[in-house]
Structures are given as C-alpha cells and as structure tokens.
Amino acid sequence: DEVYSWTAPTSGAPVHHYVAQVLVNRTDTLVFHDLSTTTLRFPAEYGDDYMVRVAAVTADNRQGPWSNWSVPYMVEAETPGFN
C-alpha cells in the first residue's frame, strides 16, 4: 500500500472530512470520499505512477478548493533479497 498525508487547513470553516483523487498513469482517476483523517492509504501496483490531490469538506457538504497535484510517484520493484 501507498500512504499519502497532508496538513489540515488552518483557516476557514471546520473540516468535516476530505475527498481525494488519485491519478494513475495520468489517465485513470480513483476517488476516495469521506476520509476522516489527513492520511490516504491505497493499494499501488509496481510500474504505475501516481499523483494525488485533496479537498476539505465542511459539515454542510461544502467542498473547498482542490490542492495542487502531488509530484508524480512511481512504485518501483523491491530490491531482491535472500530468505
């Protein structure tokens, strides 16, 4: 699994939850709703690249602006090991 985290906003209305988008290989978008923490964990595949952005949502369901997309991250194969 890949883990992304962000800093909660320090101004504006209180955050009720977050919504996140994950752009996979710059073509497919995964959407995660109702995130209650500032951390997103999702399964990632070797060789794919990922970019993430998030937005805060208030209790009355008003969504704030999207963050900038994260820097692209590619999951690379693990280093071979010995058992």
N, C-alpha and C positions, 0 to 999 in steps of 0.2 A: 504494500500500500504506500501511496504517496501522501504526505501531510503538508498542507499549506496553512499558514496562520497570518493574521493581520491584527492591527491595532484598532480598537474600538474608537469611534469618533468622540471628540471631547466637547463638541458644541451641537446645538440643535436639540430636537425632541429626543427623549429617551428611546433607545433601540429596544425593540421587542424581539426581533430575530433578524437573520441575514438571509439573503439569497445569493447563490454563487453560480457562475458559469465557468465551465472548463472547456477550452477549445482544444480539440485533439487533432494533431497533424494539420492544423489550420483549416480544417474543413468540417469536422463534426463537433457539435456543441452538446455537452451534458449540462443539465440544470439541476441544482440542488436547492430545494425550498426549505423554509422553516428551520434553518440552522440556529441552534440556541447558544452556540459558543463562537469564539473567534478562531476556530480551527476547523478545517475541512480535511477529511481522510477519504481517499477513494482508491480503488484498485487501478494500477497502472501496468501497461504492457511494455516489455523491452522493445526498444527501437522506435516507440512513438514519442512525439513531442507534445508538451502540454503548456498551455498558458491559462491563467486564472484571473478572474475579476470578481469583485463582490459589491453588494449594495446593502445598506441597512434599511430595515423596515420598521415603522412605528406600530404601536398597538392598534391604531385605527387604519392599518394597512397602507400607509403612505410610504412609498419607496423613495429613498434618497438617490443621489446620482451614483452611477457605477464608478468604481475605482478604475484606474488605468489597468490595462492588461499587465500581468506579470511578465518578467523576462522569460522567453521560451526555455523549457527544461526538457531534456531528452533522457529517458531512462535507458541506461547502458547495461550491458550484460555484467553480471557479477564476476569478480576475479576468481579464476579457478582455485580450488582448494584441495586439501587432502583430508581423507577421513581416517 
